[in-house]
């Protein structure tokens, strides 16, 4: 799929407005100046969001063609593991973001094949209680005769944190959230804290990855459910790292990229949870978490402020000098601690790297030519841009999304492995930014929505190549309504909130569509406003809170 560069598209927009000659469109009791910078940006954003959404839908449709005809499950990859469904690969990274794509873009797929896939994997692959294990299509049975307990723990933790937790945060109550809880509760019977790196899988940071995934999951699920048993479990893990035997600020191998860095973000999430729920326990952790974060800043970064893949925090030696594509996952931890402790130097550490990122890391080969490096790096940028909207960071993201897009094949497959789902995860995250969370139901590939803030006013453009009848829906504070989080702190694989409406608040809308002029409650905007459009029509809207 070929893309028009943003530079060329922007030039076309400028010519269009010269031809329009400064058009101001009248809405009921107001005017909409389509010449404004906000509407120019909204039109550009509509094209960018459209591209990301179409590509995500193409990815989902392409992978569904490879479902096993008997089990209905997708393989982990299209090469060496085409016979296998693995919870830590096929489910966690690929299937989950097929579900999210369909939830936003294709109700038929969401309620049909993707729901069927959940029911199938739950029935077939649950091996110890509700804990899933690798399934073989040729055997129509588990891939191994014996149970590898660590692999069972690892696969479940990956499926929960990488796949089902993001779905729960965005969708809320759903069968996928139920699956998360039943697996998490059964996982508690298998371990509390992993303590032996030598017996934890095939790579050195597997133990820290699992413990980190559990810290992130338990900290969030504690808020979502209100059940203290999840926080108590997280505290056992926190004690091991911040008060016990494994001081990450003085170990020989600390991985600062994915498959290891999860523990850094997880400790910051627990620290925040305790800030609001148990300040005394939080104070016990303060010295340890500062020591860790300070040591990483001291020995874990290059001259541009980005993190090395692996460092020895005991000696300061750089073990692997590659630059972590998951740089923002680690900076999430710093920003989270900054939010609760107002530790400005942690915020500043992130801000200092932005200019270097934009100047030196365009089209940077994060992972040996793989799109997955771009997905993680771009997600890192989007999540932190949501908190610190720096122009240079926006320019870098807008540049790099085109690089990732161009790695998708014409048939919709990206590279043919489970990491293809990360392409859709990041593309959807990007699209929701460019629409400011506004979306259409039903969606089709002919409709385009783009939004841009202008002070406290949201400027929105909706256009369609074909006749359209449907609803335009607005976002809401999901971190509160779905997760009951006390604050919207940056966290791995979340889908940031942009323009959100409060259910009981009132908002004023001006529109070139007469039916959309007037005052609306937040609930009405979340439920959706009906929009009828003829082919090639363009609808302009502005929305702002009523004081």
N, C-alpha and C positions, 0 to 999 in steps of 0.2 A: 504494500500500500504506500503510495507516494504521498509526501506531505509538502505543502507550500510553506516556505520558510516564514517565520514571524516577520522578518524585515520586509519581504516582498508583500506579505499580507497587509502590514501597516501602511505601506506606500499606497496600496489599493484603497484603503480606508480613507486616507487623506485626500486622494483624488475624488472619491465619492462625495466627501463633504464640500469640496470646492464646487462640484457640480450642483449639490443641493443648494449652495449659496447661503448657508447660515439659516437653515430651516429651524423654526421653533414651532412645535406641535402643541396644540391646546388640549388640555385635559379638563375635566369638570372642575371648576373653581381653581384652576391652576395652569401653569405652563411647564412644558418639558422641553428643555433646550438640548436638542440632540447634538449641538456643537460642543457641548461641555466635554472636558477631558474625561470625566467619569463615564459618559456614554461612549466615547471613542474606545476607552479601555474595555467597557462592557462588551462591545461588539467584538473586539479582539479576543476577549476571554471566552465568548460563545464559541468561536471556532476552535480554540484550544481545548475547551471542555468537551466539545463534540468529538474531537479526534480521540481523546482519551477514552470516552465512553464507547465509541464504535469499536475501538481496538480491544477493549475489555470484553465486549459482547462477542466479537469474532474469536477471541481466545477461548471463551467458554464453549461456544458452539463447536469449535475444532476439537477440543479435548473430549467432548461428549461422544464423538465418533469412535473413540477408542475404548468405550466401556466394554467390560467383559460381558458377553451375552447371557451368562448363567447367573453370576452374582450381581451384575449391574454396576460393579465398582470400576474405577479408573486405575490404570497401572501407575507405578511410581515413575517410570520413564518409558520412552518409546524405543529403547535400545536394550541394554542388558537386563533391565528389570521390568520388561513389558509383561512378564508373567506374574508380577507381584503387586499387591496393594500393601503399603506400609503405613502405619499410623503416623510416624514421624516425618514422612515424605508426602505420599499421595494425599493423605487426609489433612495434615497440618498446613502445608504450604500451597497445595494446588486446589483441592476440593473446596476448602473453606472460602476461597476467594472467587470460585465459580458460584458459590451460594450467594455471596454478597453482590456479585454482578447481577445475578438473576433477580435478587430481591429489589434492586433498583431499576432494572431494565427489562425484565422478562418474567411476568407473573406465571406464565404457563410453565416455564422451565423450573421456576422456584417451587411451585406447588406440585409439580410432576416429577421429572427425573431426579432432581436434586434432593427432594424429600424422600423419594424412593431409595436413593443411595444411602441416606442416613439410616433409614430403617433396615436396609440390608447389612450395612457394616455393623450396626448395633447387634443384629441377630447373629451374624456369621462370625465376626471377628472378636467378640468378647470372650476372653479366654480364662481369666481369673476374675470372677465376679463380672464387673463391667469393663475391666481393663482389656484393651484390644491388643492383638498380636498380628504379625505379618500373615497375610492370606495368599495362598497360591491358586491361581486360576486353573492351572493344568491339574492340580490335585483336588481342587475344590475342598481344600482343607488347610489347616495351618501349615506354614512352610517348614516347620521343624517339629520333630516328634517330642522333643523336650522343651521345657520352658526356661528361657534365659531371663532370670528375674530382673537384672539391671536393664536389659533391653526392653522389657515390659514397662518398667518405670520410665525409662527414657522416652519411649514411643508415646506413652500416655501424656507425659508432661509436655512434650512438643505439640501434640494434638490440642491439648487444652490451651496452652499459652499462645502459641503461634496462630492457631486457627479459630478455636471456639471462643476464646476471650475477646478478640476483636469483633466477632459476630455479635456476642452478647452486648458489648458496648454500643454498637451501632443499631442493632435491630431491637434489643430489649428481650422481653419474654418470647421464647420460641422453643421448638423441640431441640434446637442446637444448644440452648442454654441448659435445658434439662439434661442433655447428654454430658455437658461439662460437669454439672454438679454430681451426677451419679458416678462419673469416673473419678472426680476429685475425692469424693468420700471413700471410694474403694481404695484409692491410692494411699490414703492415710493408714490403711492396714498393712501396707508393704514397707513403709519407711517413714521416719520423721525427718532425719538429717542424713544425707550421704556424707561419710567421713573418711573414706579411703580412696584417694586418687588412683591407686594402683589397680583397684578392682572395678573401676567405673568406666567400662566401655573401651573403645579402641583409640581414643585420643586423650591427651593429658588434661584437658579442661572440661571433660564430660561431667565430672562431679559438680564443678562450679556452675556449669550451664544448667543442670537440673535444679540445683539448689536456688539458683537465680530465677529460673522460671517459676518455681514454687513461691519464692518471695513476692514476685510480681503478681501472680495469680491470687495468692492468699490475701495479700494486702487489699486487693480490689474486691475480692469476693466477700471479705469481712464487711466492707461497707455495703455491698449489694444486698447481702442477706441479713446483716445485723447480728450474725452469729459469731460470738467471741472465740469459738473453737478454732476458726481459721486464723485469727490473729495470734492465738496462743501457739499454734503450729509454726507460724512465721517467726515468732519470737525465739523458738528453739533454734531455728536456722540462724537468726540474727545473732544470738548469743555465741554460736559456734565461730562466727567470723569476727565479731566486734568485741567479744569478751572472752573467747575461748582459744582453741588450739590453732586456728588458721587465720593468722593476721596477714591479710592480702597486701599490706604495705611493706612486707618483708618476706617475700617468697621468691623462689627461683624462676617461676614461670607464671606470669599473669597475662592472660590473653585479653587484649583490648578491642578485639573485633568480635563479630558474632561467633557463637559457640564458645563462649567464655565470658564476654563482657556483660552478659545478662545479670550476673551476680552484683555488679556495680549499680546498675539501675534498680535491681531488686532491693538492695540495702537502702537506697534512697527512698524507695516507695514505703518500706517499712518505717523508716525514720519519720516520714511525713504522717503516716497513719498513727504513729505513737504521739506525734506532736498534738494531734486532736483528741486522741483517745486515752493516752497514758503518758502525760508529760514527764513524770518521774522516770519511767523506763527510757524515754527518749534521751533524757539527760545522761543516763548510763552509757548510751551509745555515742554521745557527741564527740568525745575525744577520739574514739576509734574511727568514726566515719570521716572526721576531719583529717586524721593522720593518713588514711587511705587516699582521699581525694587530693590532698596536698602532695603526697608522694608521686601520684600519677602525673600531676602537673609538673613536677620537678624532673622526672626521668622518662615520662611516657609520651612526650610530644616532640615533633620536629620543629624546625625554626618557623614554620607557618602556623603552628598551633593545632595541627592535626595529629591524631594518635597513631603510634606504631602498632603493628599487629600484635607483637608479643614483647614484653620487657621482663627483666629480672629486677624486681623492686628491692631485693636485698642488696645487690651490688650496684644497681643503676645501669647494668649492661643492657643493650638492645639485642634481644634474642632474634627477632624477625623485624627487619627494617621496612617491610612493606607498610603502606599507609592504609588504615582501616576504613573501608567504605561505610562502616557503621559509626562514623565519627559522632553523629548526632545522638546515637543511642547512649553513648557515654556522657555527652554534654547534657542530656536529659537529667542525669543524676545531679550534676552541678547546679542546674537551674532549679531543680526541685528543692535542694538544700537551701539555695538562695531564697526561694519563696518563703520557707518557714523560718529561716534564721537571718534573713536580710544580709547575707554574707556577699557583699558586692563584688569581691574579687572573683567569686565563682561565676557570676554573670559576666563579668568583664572578660574572663578567659575565653568564653564563647564569642563575644563580640569582637575580640581582637583577631580572630581567625577569619572573619567573614571576607574582608578585603583580599586576603591572600587566596582564599578559595575562589573568588571571582576572577582574579588575575592569573592564577597559576594552574587551576584545576579544571579548566574547561576541556571537555572531551578526554578526561583523564581515564586511563585504563585501570580501573579499580580491581578487576578480577579477571585478568588475562583474557579480555575480549568478551566476557559474559555480560549479558544484560542485568544479571542479578546484582552486580556491583553498583550499577547505576540506580537500580530500584532502591537499594538500601541507602545510598548516598543522597538521592533526591528526597526520599522520605525523611531522612535526617534533616534536610534543609526545610522542607514544608512544615514539619512539626515545630521547629524552633522559630521559623518565620511567623507562625501564628502568634507567638509570644513577643517577638522582636521584629517588627516589619521593616527591616533594613533594605534599602533600595538595591545594594550590591548583592544581597542574598537572593532577592527576587530575580535579578538579571541572571544570576548563575542558574537558578532552577529553570527559568524559561529557556535557557540555552540547552541544558542537559536533558530536558524531557524529550527534545527532538532526537537526540542521540539514542535514547532508549527506544522511542517509537520505531526508529528505522531498523531495529534489530528483529522486529516481528516479520515472519514470512508471509507470503501472499495467502497461504491457506489458514492463517490465524495462529498457528503454532509459533512459539518464539524460538526455543532451543530444543524442545522435546523432552524436558525433564521436569521434576516436581517444582523446581524454581520458577517455572513459567507463571505460577500463580502469584509470585511476588511482583511480576510485571503488572498484573491486573490490580493488585493491592495498591501499588504506587500510582497507577494511572487513575484509579477511582479517587484516591486521595487528592490528586492534582485537579481532577474535574470538579470535585466538591469545593475546592478553593476558588476555582475560576467562576463558579456559579454562586459562591458564598452560601452554599448549602441549599439553594433553590433547585428543585427538580420537577419533572413532569411525570404524571401517571395517567394513562400509560405512556411509556417512552417509545419512540421509534427513531430510526436513524435519519429521519428527515427534519426533526425538530432540533432547534438550537437555543440554548439559554446561556446568557452571560451576565454577570453582575459585577458591580464595582461600588465601593463605598465613596461617598462624597460628604465628608464630615459625619453627621449622624444619620444621613439619608442613604438608602440603598437604591442605586440606579440599575434597572434590569431591562434587558432586551430579550424578547422571545420572537423567533422567526421560524417559519416552516416552509419547506419546498412543496409540501402537499397539504390538502385540507387537514385540519387537526381539530379534534374534540377531546378534551380531557381536563385535568386539573393541574394547577401549578401549586406546589406545596413548599412550605418554608420549614427551616430547621428550628430546633428548640434545644435547650440545655440538656443534652443527653447524659452528660456526666452526672447530673443530679437526678434526672427522671429515670434513667435506666440503672445507674450504678450507685446513687446516693452518695457520691463522693463529696467531701467537704469543700474541695477546691479543684479546679480543672488544671492539674499539673501535667507537665509533658511526660509521656510514657510511650514505650515501644509499641508500635503497630496500632495506636489509636487513630481515629479519623477526626482530625481537629474540628472544632466548632468555629464558625465564622460569624455570619449574621444570624443570631438566634432570637426567637420571639418567646415572650412569657405568656403562658396560657390565659391569664386573666387581664393582661395589659391591653391597651387599645393602640391601634396604629392607623395612620392616615395614608391612603394610597391615591395617587394621581395616575391616570392611565389614558392612553389614546383609545382604549376600548371602553366605551361608556359604562358597561356593566361592572367594571373593576374600579370605578371611582368611588371613594367614600371611606368610611371608618370600619375597621374590622378588629375583632378580638384576636389575640394570639392563637386561641383554639381554632378559630375559623381559618387562619392562615396555615396552621399545621395540617388541618383536615384537607385543605386545598380549595382554591378558588377555580370555578369552572371557566374555561377559556375555549372559545370557538374561533378558529382562524381559517381563512381561505388560503389557498396555495399562494406562496410568494408574499404573504402579508408579513408585516413586522409590527410587533406590539412593544411600546415603550411604557415603562412603569417607574414610579418612584414610591418608596415606602419609608416612613419614619415613625418613631414612637410619638404618641400624643402626650404632650407635657402635662 
